Amino acid sequence: MKLLFTRFPLESSLGGAEIQTISLMEGLLGRGHAVVFVGSCPILLQLCKERGIPAIELNIGPPPVTKWGAISFLWRKAAMRRKLLDVLSGFHDLDAIVMLSLSEKFLATEEMMRHGTRVFWIEHDSVGRWLTRNPWLPKLRSASNLATTVTVSELSRKIFLDLGWDAARIVAIPNGIDLKRFSSESSDSSVSSESSIKIACISRLAPEKGVDLLIEAVQNTKNIQLTIVGKGKEESRLKALIQSSASSILPSVPNLQTLYCSHDIFVLPSRNNDPFGLVAAEAMVLGIPVVVTDACGIAGYLEDGKTAVIVKAGSSETLREGIERLRDPAVRKRVRDAGKTFAEEHFSLERMIDRYETLLRKP
């Protein structure tokens, strides 16, 4: 197949969306498909260069995801469309175009379909006011009837269904983990019986991620060490909330696998829609039991008390209760083993690429 990927984000950082996109492109390329990237995402452009994936840098202007961006899109869209279609017209006999951001979904979906190219929209981002209150939402909803929308969880799929998407044109494909990269062969398979519990959390430091609730959950709890890894606008406020030397916030760590494997529990405390929760899947693959909230897309694939501990979002108390459930080493081992087996089977990178390849091949 001849496949074209596009992404024109408002801003870009190395996160789950970028990791999953480059992994998918690289995986499809490795299976003999022709893959090209066109866009303004600096992270993906750099990753394509490093991994030998053909890429064309193109800047068509900011997407309509801010108040001013949505208003100015009214008179910017014609020039943006011409600039985009001029480049896309240079690609012939495409089997499919995979769109990852809002601009090209508005600007090129109808034109690509008119030329016989199948259109796929991948939705990695959390749905917020930028979409639900966007004045262009009705036009996007209409355009979605010409494309197949792919979400990364059933939770995200339901959100788009509630926004009016056609159920027959939207599917959920969970994110994938490179099992070769996240290998647990070198990790300690034993479960600590010590009373002190080490908890890890990797998250962008933003209100919707609920890191403040996790800090509150362990604040007055004995024998818990909390390590938070992440950056964001909430960093100063979160550091001010920490009252114990047993809790810390680090901007980064040299090796994620080492971080996961040196902790007893991984917690993803998202208070609002978190489309998937890639870090929780990574922890599970490495045999670390996880606590996730029901706002995390990954929770929809898991079973509470069996493959993970799932708690209600938005509460420090429910997070504390979830952590307490894993204090018992026997419970921790049971959840760890079942979670690892499930993650390896359902969240592997190869499984994800299989699902996309099957979808892309469908007539």
SVG drawing of the C-alpha trace seen along z (x, -y; Angstrom):
<svg xmlns="http://www.w3.org/2000/svg" viewBox="-25 -36 45 50">
<polyline fill="none" stroke="black" stroke-width="0.4" points="0.0,0.0 1.0,-3.6 0.3,-5.6 0.6,-9.3 0.5,-10.6 -0.1,-14.2 0.1,-16.3 -0.1,-20.1 -0.3,-20.6 -0.6,-23.8 2.4,-22.7 4.5,-19.6 6.4,-17.7 7.6,-14.1 4.5,-12.3 2.3,-9.4 0.8,-10.7 4.2,-11.2 5.6,-7.9 2.6,-5.9 2.6,-7.7 6.3,-7.1 6.0,-3.5 3.0,-2.9 4.8,-4.5 8.0,-2.6 6.1,0.7 4.1,0.3 7.3,-0.6 8.9,2.5 6.1,4.6 6.8,3.4 4.3,0.5 5.4,-2.8 5.0,-5.5 5.5,-9.3 5.0,-12.0 3.9,-15.6 3.5,-18.2 4.8,-20.8 5.3,-18.7 9.0,-19.2 9.1,-16.1 7.8,-13.8 9.9,-15.5 13.0,-14.8 12.0,-11.2 11.3,-10.5 14.8,-11.8 16.4,-9.6 14.5,-6.5 14.8,-6.9 11.1,-7.6 10.5,-10.0 9.1,-13.3 8.2,-16.7 8.1,-19.8 5.0,-21.9 3.6,-24.8 0.1,-25.8 -0.6,-27.8 -2.1,-27.2 -5.1,-24.9 -8.5,-26.2 -8.2,-24.9 -7.9,-28.2 -10.5,-31.0 -8.6,-33.3 -7.5,-30.3 -11.1,-29.3 -12.2,-32.8 -9.3,-33.5 -9.8,-30.1 -12.8,-31.7 -10.5,-33.7 -7.3,-31.6 -8.7,-28.3 -8.8,-29.0 -5.1,-29.8 -4.3,-26.9 -6.3,-24.5 -4.4,-25.7 -1.1,-25.3 -1.9,-21.8 -3.5,-20.5 -0.7,-21.8 1.6,-19.4 -0.8,-16.5 -1.5,-16.7 2.1,-15.6 1.3,-12.1 -0.3,-9.7 -2.1,-6.4 -2.3,-6.7 -4.2,-3.9 -4.9,-6.0 -4.1,-9.2 -3.9,-9.2 -4.7,-12.5 -3.6,-13.3 -4.7,-16.9 -7.7,-19.1 -6.6,-21.4 -6.2,-18.8 -9.4,-17.0 -11.3,-20.1 -9.2,-21.1 -8.5,-17.9 -10.8,-15.1 -13.4,-15.8 -10.8,-16.4 -8.8,-13.2 -12.0,-11.1 -13.0,-12.7 -9.7,-11.4 -10.3,-7.9 -8.0,-8.0 -9.4,-6.5 -9.2,-8.8 -8.4,-7.8 -8.5,-10.2 -6.5,-9.1 -7.6,-10.8 -4.8,-10.7 -5.6,-13.9 -7.9,-14.5 -11.3,-15.9 -11.9,-19.3 -13.4,-22.7 -11.1,-23.1 -13.4,-20.6 -16.7,-20.5 -17.1,-24.3 -15.4,-24.7 -17.7,-26.6 -16.3,-24.4 -17.5,-21.2 -20.7,-20.8 -18.5,-20.9 -16.1,-18.5 -18.9,-16.1 -20.2,-16.3 -16.7,-15.6 -16.3,-12.6 -18.9,-10.8 -16.3,-10.6 -13.5,-9.2 -12.9,-6.3 -12.1,-7.7 -9.7,-5.7 -9.6,-6.3 -7.1,-4.7 -9.8,-3.4 -13.5,-2.6 -13.7,-5.6 -12.6,-8.0 -14.8,-6.2 -17.8,-6.9 -16.9,-10.6 -17.0,-10.9 -20.2,-8.9 -21.7,-11.4 -20.5,-14.2 -22.5,-12.8 -20.0,-10.5 -21.5,-7.6 -20.9,-4.4 -20.2,-2.5 -17.3,-4.8 -15.4,-4.9 -13.2,-2.1 -11.0,-1.8 -7.4,-0.5 -5.4,-0.5 -1.9,-1.9 1.0,0.5 4.2,1.1 7.5,2.3 8.0,5.5 11.6,5.6 12.3,2.2 10.3,2.8 11.7,6.2 11.3,7.4 14.0,10.1 16.4,8.1 13.9,6.9 13.4,8.5 10.4,10.8 10.0,10.9 7.4,8.8 8.7,6.9 7.2,7.8 8.5,4.7 5.9,2.4 7.3,-0.6 5.8,-1.0 7.5,-2.8 5.0,-4.5 5.9,-6.0 3.9,-8.3 4.9,-9.7 2.7,-12.5 2.6,-15.9 2.2,-18.3 -1.2,-19.8 -4.5,-20.0 -6.3,-17.4 -3.6,-14.8 -4.6,-14.8 -1.1,-14.7 -2.2,-17.0 -4.7,-14.4 -2.0,-11.7 0.2,-13.9 -2.8,-14.5 -3.6,-10.8 -0.2,-9.8 0.5,-13.0 -0.4,-11.6 0.0,-7.9 2.9,-6.1 5.6,-4.2 5.0,-5.4 7.6,-6.9 6.3,-8.8 8.3,-9.7 6.7,-11.9 8.4,-12.3 7.2,-15.1 7.2,-18.7 4.4,-21.3 2.8,-24.5 1.7,-23.0 5.3,-22.2 5.7,-25.0 2.2,-24.5 2.7,-20.7 6.1,-21.1 4.5,-23.4 1.9,-20.7 4.6,-18.2 5.1,-18.2 7.2,-15.0 10.8,-14.3 9.5,-10.9 7.8,-12.5 9.7,-14.2 9.2,-15.6 11.8,-15.0 11.8,-16.6 13.1,-13.4 15.0,-10.2 17.8,-8.6 16.0,-5.3 12.3,-4.7 12.6,-0.9 14.8,-1.4 12.3,-3.8 9.4,-1.4 11.3,1.6 12.5,-0.1 9.0,-0.8 6.3,1.4 3.2,-0.4 2.6,-2.7 -0.3,-5.2 -2.0,-7.2 -4.3,-9.6 -5.9,-11.4 -9.0,-13.4 -10.3,-14.1 -10.4,-12.2 -7.0,-10.6 -7.4,-8.9 -5.3,-5.9 -2.5,-6.0 0.6,-4.6 2.8,-4.8 0.4,-2.5 0.7,0.0 4.5,-0.2 4.5,0.4 2.2,3.4 4.4,5.0 7.3,4.7 5.3,6.4 4.5,3.4 0.9,3.4 -1.0,0.3 -3.7,-2.0 -5.6,-3.9 -8.6,-6.1 -11.8,-5.5 -10.9,-8.6 -8.0,-6.7 -8.9,-5.0 -6.8,-2.0 -9.1,-1.3 -11.8,-0.2 -9.7,2.7 -8.8,3.8 -10.6,5.6 -10.6,4.0 -8.9,6.2 -7.6,8.6 -5.4,6.9 -5.3,3.5 -6.9,1.5 -9.4,-1.0 -10.7,-3.9 -13.1,-6.7 -11.4,-9.8 -11.2,-13.2 -10.7,-12.0 -7.6,-11.7 -9.6,-9.4 -10.3,-6.8 -6.6,-7.0 -5.6,-6.3 -8.0,-3.4 -6.7,-2.0 -3.1,-2.2 -4.0,-0.6 -5.6,2.4 -2.1,3.1 -0.3,3.0 -0.7,6.7 2.2,8.4 -0.1,11.3 -2.6,9.0 0.2,7.0 1.7,10.2 -1.7,11.4 -2.5,8.1 1.1,7.8 1.1,11.2 -2.4,11.0 -1.7,7.4 1.6,8.3 0.1,11.2 -2.8,9.1 -0.6,6.2 1.7,8.4 -1.2,10.0 -3.3,6.9 -1.0,3.9 2.0,5.0 3.2,2.9 2.9,5.8 -0.7,6.3 -1.4,2.6 0.2,2.6 -1.7,5.8 -5.0,4.0 -4.1,0.9 -2.9,3.0 -6.1,4.9 -8.2,1.7 -6.2,0.0 -6.6,3.1 -10.4,3.2 -12.2,2.2"/>
</svg>
